[in-house]
Amino acid sequence: MAALNVKTPEGQYPIVIQTGLLADIGTAAEMHGLTGHTLVITNTDIATLYGEAVVHALPNASLAIMSDGEQYKTLATVEALYGDMVKAGLDRGSTVIALGGGVVGDTAGFAAATYMRGVRLVQIPTSLLAMVDSSVGGKVGVDLPQGKNLAGAFKQPERVLIDPTVLRTLPERELRCGMAELIKHGLIADTSLVDSAVRLFKHEIGSDDFLADLAAMLPAAIQVKIRIVEQDPYEANIRAYLNLGHTFAHAIEQVSEYRCLHGEAVGVGLIGAARLSQRIGLCGADTAQVVEDLVRNIGLPTRIGDMDVEAIYAAMATDKKWKGGRSRFVLLEAIGKPCIVENVPFEDVIAVLQGLQ
C-alpha cells in the first residue's frame, strides 16, 4: 500500500493506492469514512464490473448510473443525478462516491459540489487517466455545447482510493489514453517518468509485467500533480502547467464531436504544443521529436487527419486559460521546463495544426 497526502486550503486529504482495495472496501468502510449514507455514482459498464459489488459491500449505500462517454458529461446528466440524489434521500451529511473514469469523476464531483451546496465526495478512479490526473486536485465540472469544462467548481474530495487491480479490466485503448496524461506529468516535472514510460512499452500492453510496472509508476505520477496543486490550488499560475497539450486537445475533442477520446486528443495536443514551442523559438527540434516519439511509441494518434484547422482554432478561443480574447498556451522550453506564453500569433498556431494533418 502507498499513501500520499494532499494539502488544500481547507485542510488535507489522503490518496490511498492499494491492490485489492475494492474487494476489501466493506471491511475497511469505517477506516475510509464510508459507514454513513452513501450514493455510488458510476457508469453502465463499471456498475456491472465493480459498482454493484461496492454498493453491496458498504453498510448503507445506493447506486446511481449515468451513461458512458464524454458526450454525457453535461448539465442534463447532472440534473438526472440530482434526481437520483433526492430519491436516495441524500442529506448534507451524506457521501457521494465517484466510481469510474474521468467523465464519472468530473460529473459526479460537480453534482456533489452543488447538491445542497455541497456533500462529501470520495473519488475511486477506475481508469489510468483518472488515477494519475482527474481524480486529484479538486477540479470538477461538465461540458457545454460551446466548449469543454465550462461549467465547473473546485470540490476537494474527502479521499481518493486507487486500486491498481482494476487496470486489468481496462480496454487497451483506455490504457494508452491514460499514458498520455502520465507522460505529460513527466514532460512538465519528472523526466524519470518519461524514461519509465519508454521502458514500460517494451512489455506487451496489458500483460502482467506491463501492469506491474505501471502500478509502480502511479505514486510518482500522482506526486507530480500533488506538488503543483498544493502550490496553486485554484489555478492562478503554475497549475496551468498541467494543461500542457490540452488547449489543442480540448478543441480537437470538441471538433471531433468527442469521437476522439480525451487521452488520444492529449497525445496529439502534446505534439502540437511541442511543435509550437519549436516554431516560436522556445525549444529545439530535438525536444519536439522526443515528444512525438513518446506519443507514437505509446500507440496514440499523432495526427488530426482532415479536421478543419480553423474550426479547431475557433474552439480554442473558449479555453479557460485564454484571457480577454488573447491566446495563452502552455509550452516547453525543454523537457521538464514548461512555461506559459501569451499572444501566440494566429498564423503560427494554424501552421502547426496544418502540420498535424
N, C-alpha and C positions, 0 to 999 in steps of 0.2 A: 504494500500500500504506500502511496505517496500522498502527502497532504501539503497543499500550498495555501497561502493566506493572502487575501486581497484587502488592503486598507482603502476605505472610502470616506467621503466627507461625513457620512452618518455613523461610521464605525468600521466594521470589518466583516468578512465572511470567508469560510473555508472552501477550497476546492479539493475534493477527495477523489483520488484516482485509485481504483481497487478492482482487480479482476474478480468477477463473480459477485459484484456488488448488488446487481439486480436480483439475483437468485436469493440473496440473503436480506433483502430490504425489509421483509417483515420482522425478522428477529432484531434488526438494527433500527427499527422505526423510531424508538424512543431516542436513541443517540442522534438521529438525524432530524428530530423535531417533527415527526410525521404521525404522531398519535392522535392529533385532533382532526377536525373535519377537513377533508382534502378532496379536491377535484383534479383528477388526472386528465390533462388535455393532450391529445395525440392525434395522429392521422390514421387513415384506414389501414395502411399496411402495418404500422407499428402497433396498432391496437391488437392485431392478431398475434404478432411476434412477441410483444412484451407487455402491452398496456393492460390487457385483461388479467394477466398474472400479477402485475403490480397492484392493481385495484383489489384483487382477491387477497393479497398478502398483507395489505395495510388494514388497520383496525376500523377505520371509518372513512372510506374512500368511495367516490363515484367516478364515472368515466364520461368524458365528452370527446366526440370525434369530429375532426374537421377534414375536409378534402385535402388531398396531397398535391403539392405543386405551387410554384411561385404565383401563378395566376389566381390563387385563392388567398394570398396574403393581402387581404382587403378589409375595408371598413365593414362590408357586408358580412364577412366571416366573423369579425369581432362582434357585430350586433347579434349574430346567431349564438356566439359563445356567451354573451351576456344573458341570453335566454336560458342557456344550459346552467349558468351560474345561479340564476334565480330559481330554476326548477330544482337544483340540487340543494337549495337552502343555504348558500354561502353567506356568511356574515363577515364583519371586519376582522374577526379572529381566525378565519379560515385560511387555508393554503391552496394555491394553485401549483400543481406540478406540470411543467412543460416538458413532455417526454417526446423527443423527436429531434429532427434536424433543425437547420436554421429558420425555416419557414414557421415551424411549430413554435420554436423558442421566441421568435420575434412577435408572432401574432398572439400567442397565449400570454407572453410577457406584457404586451400592450394592453390586453384585456385585464390582466391582473393589476396593472398600474392605474387603470381608470375606473374599474368597478368599485363602487362605494368609496371613491377617491383613494383606492389602493388596498390590496390584500397581499398577504405574504406570497412570495414566489420562490420556488425551488426549480432550478434548471437541471434536467437529466438529459444531456445531449446524446443522441444515438448515431450521429454522423461524424465523420472525422472533421469536416468543416466546422460544425458547431462545437466540437470539443476544443479545437485549438483557437477558435475565434469568437463566434457569435454568442456563445453562452456566457462569456466572461466580459465584464466591464459595464453592464447595466444599460446598454442601448437596446431599446425595443421599439417596434413600430411596424407599420404596414405601408403598402404602396398606394399611390393614387394614379389615375389614368395618365396624369402629366409626368409622373416620374417615380423612382424607387424611394421608399422610406421617407416620404414627405410628411407623413403623419406619424409622430413618434413621441417618445418620452425617455427619460432616464429612470430606470427602475432597477435598483440593485437587488440581486437575489439574496435570499437567506443563506443559500449554499448552492454549490454546483457539485453534482455527483456524477462521476465518469466511470463507466465500466468498459474497459477495452474489449471485453468478450464480445460485445455487440458488433464490433467491426467485422466479425466473421460472417454476419448476415448482410453486410453492406454490399450492394452491387459494385462491380469493378468500376463502372463509370463514376459512382459516387466517391469511391476511394481516390480516384485520380483527381476529382474536383476538390476534395479536401486537401490534397497535396499542394494545390495552388496557394491556399492560404498559409500552409506550413512553410513553403519556400519563400513566400512573401515576408514572413517573420524573419527568415534567415537573411533575406536581401536588405532588410532595414536595420537589423540589430544583432544578428548572431550568425556569423559566417560558418560556424560549425554545423548548423542545421543544413546549410547548402551542401556541405561535404557529406553529411549523413544521408541526405536525400539522394545524392549520386550513388552512394553505396547501397541504399535501400533497393533501388531498381535493378540491382544485379540479381535479386531474387525474383522469382515469378510472383506477380502481383496476386495477393490473396493467399499465398502459401503460408505455412506455419512460420517459416523463417522471416518472411516479409512482415507478417502481423506482429511477431515478437519484437523485431527491430523497430517497427512503427510505434508500438506501445512504449518502448523505451525512450522514444523521442518526444513523447507527449509532454512530460514535465518541462523540458527546455523550451519547447514551442509555446506552451502556455505562459511560461515565465516572461517571455518577451512582451506579451500583451499586458501582463500584470505590471511590469515595470513602467510601461508607458501610461496605462490608465491611472495608476497611483499618482503619477506626476501631473496628469492632466485629465481629471475625471469627467469634465464637461466639454472636452474637445475645443479648448480655447486656443491651443497651439500645437504641441508636438503629437497629440493623439491623432491628428490628421495623417501622420506618417503611416498609420495602419491602413490608410486608404490608398497606398501605392497601387497603381493599376486600376483602381476602382472607378475613377472618373470615366475612363474608357469602358470599363466592364459594365457599369450600370446602364450606360447609353446603349451598348451592344445588346444587353438583355432586353431593354425596352423596345428597340427597333426590331429585334427578332421575335417580338411578342412572346418572349420567355421560352422559346424553343431551345435557345442556348442556355444551358444551366449556369448558375452563378459561378461555380468554380471554373468552368470552361471559359466564360467571359473574362474572369480574372486572369487566367493564363494568357489570353490574347492581350488583355489590358497591361499586364506586366511587360510584355514585349513592346507594346505601344509606348509605355512610359519610358522604357529604356531607350528606344529609338528616338523619342522626342528629346530626351536628355542629351543624346549624342548630337542630334541635329542642331540644338541651340548652344552646343559647346560646353555642356556641363561635364560630360564624360567621354571617354574614347570608344572606338568601335569594339574594343575587346570586352568592355563591360556589357555593351548591348548584346554581344554574341554569347556571353556567358548566360545571360538571362534567357535568350531564345533557345539555347541548347538545353537548359534546365527544363523549360516548358515542353520542348519536343520529347525529351527523354522520359518525362512523366507520362507521355502519351496523350497530352491535351492538344486541342486545336491551336494552330499558330497563325491562322488567317481568318479573315471575316468573309471571304468569298465575294459574292456580288452585292453585299449590303450597300445601301445608299449612304455614302460617307457624309454628305451634307445633312441627312436625317440624323445620323449619329452625332454630328456636331451640335445640331439643334437640341437633341436630347441632353447633351452635356450641360446645356445652359440651365437646367433645373438642378444641377449638382449643388449640394448644400455647402460645399467649400467655396463656391463662387460667391463673390460679394459685389453688390452694386452693378451686376451685369458683367463684371470683369472676370476673365478666366483665371483659374487657380488650380495648379496641378502639383501633385506630389511626384517629385522626380529624383534621380540618383546622380550624385557626384561621383560615387564609386559604390562597389558592393559594401553594404553596411553603413553607407553615408547618405541618408535621404535628405531632401530639402523641399521647401515649398516655393514655387515660382508663380508670380502673378503676371497677368497681361502677356501670356504667350501668344504670339501672332496667329491669327486665324489660318494664314497660309501654311504655317509650319505644322499645325495640327492636321489640316486637310492632307498635306503631303504625306505625313506619317500614316494616316488612315488609308490613303491610296496605296501606299507601300505594303499594307497588310492585306490587300485584296488578293 
